[in-house]
Structures are given as C-alpha cells and as structure tokens.
Amino acid sequence: MSELTSQTLSPVQALTEPPPSDQAIGVPDEDKVIEAIATVYDPEIPVNIYELGLIYAIDLHADGRVAVEMTLT
C-alpha cells in the first residue's frame, strides 16, 4: 500500500476535487467514519455529536472522500 501524503484543502475543494490517483483509497467504511465522528463531543455536555443526533447524513464516495451533513448545537 502506498503512503498517503497530507494535503490541506479548502472545504469546497475537499468536497469537489477527488484526491490524486496515487492517493485514491476506495470507499471508506461507514462504521469507521461513525466511530471517528463519535469521538467529537459537544463542548457543553459530555455527549458525542453522533449520539446527540447532530449528523443528518454521511456520504461515502468511491474515491475516498466523505461528506458529512450536520447541524450545529
């Protein structure tokens, strides 16, 4: 497996531009995405944003991108 390099993208670029072909990693695992999201806690209460119901949609793309639709508290 090739080593991925870190690249900073604007939010628009991250949603619209696929990664370079040498960085394509395939469709992400939804359970792993949810597991990662569940590590983010609301700063006012000790509950993660996934359990609070702040995540409306998780879109997984074949090129490895993940788009998360959510609301703010």
C-alpha positions as CSV (number, residue, x, y, z in Angstrom):
1,M,0.0,0.0,0.0
2,S,1.4,3.4,-0.9
3,E,1.9,6.0,1.9
4,L,-0.6,8.8,1.8
5,T,0.7,12.4,2.0
6,S,-1.0,15.2,3.9
7,Q,-2.6,17.9,1.9
8,T,-4.6,20.9,3.1
9,L,-7.8,21.6,1.1
10,S,-10.5,24.2,1.5
11,P,-13.9,22.7,2.4
12,V,-15.1,23.3,-1.1
13,Q,-12.0,21.6,-2.6
14,A,-12.4,18.7,-0.3
15,L,-16.0,18.1,-1.4
16,T,-15.5,18.7,-5.1
17,E,-12.0,17.6,-6.0
18,P,-11.1,13.9,-5.9
19,P,-7.7,13.1,-4.4
20,P,-4.8,12.4,-6.9
21,S,-4.9,8.9,-8.3
22,D,-1.9,7.8,-6.3
23,Q,-3.9,8.7,-3.1
24,A,-7.2,7.0,-4.0
25,I,-8.2,4.7,-1.2
26,G,-11.6,3.3,-2.2
27,V,-14.9,3.6,-0.4
28,P,-14.5,4.4,3.3
29,D,-16.0,2.0,5.9
30,E,-19.2,3.7,7.3
31,D,-18.7,2.1,10.7
32,K,-15.2,3.6,11.0
33,V,-16.5,7.1,9.9
34,I,-19.2,6.9,12.6
35,E,-16.6,5.7,15.1
36,A,-14.4,8.7,14.3
37,I,-17.4,11.2,14.5
38,A,-18.4,9.7,17.8
39,T,-15.1,10.9,19.3
40,V,-16.2,14.6,18.8
41,Y,-18.1,15.8,21.9
42,D,-20.3,18.8,22.4
43,P,-18.3,21.2,24.5
44,E,-21.2,22.0,26.8
45,I,-22.3,18.4,27.6
46,P,-20.4,15.1,27.7
47,V,-22.3,13.6,24.8
48,N,-20.8,13.0,21.3
49,I,-22.3,14.7,18.3
50,Y,-23.4,11.4,16.7
51,E,-25.4,10.4,19.8
52,L,-26.9,13.9,20.0
53,G,-28.4,13.4,16.5
54,L,-26.5,16.3,15.0
55,I,-25.4,14.2,12.0
56,Y,-28.0,14.2,9.2
57,A,-26.2,12.3,6.5
58,I,-22.8,10.6,5.8
59,D,-22.0,10.3,2.1
60,L,-19.2,7.9,1.2
61,H,-17.5,8.3,-2.2
62,A,-15.6,5.7,-4.2
63,D,-12.5,8.0,-4.3
64,G,-12.2,8.0,-0.5
65,R,-14.0,11.3,0.2
66,V,-16.6,11.6,3.0
67,A,-19.2,14.3,3.1
68,V,-21.0,14.8,6.4
69,E,-24.2,16.9,6.7
70,M,-24.8,18.1,10.2
71,T,-26.3,20.8,12.3
72,L,-24.8,23.0,15.0
73,T,-25.9,22.8,18.6
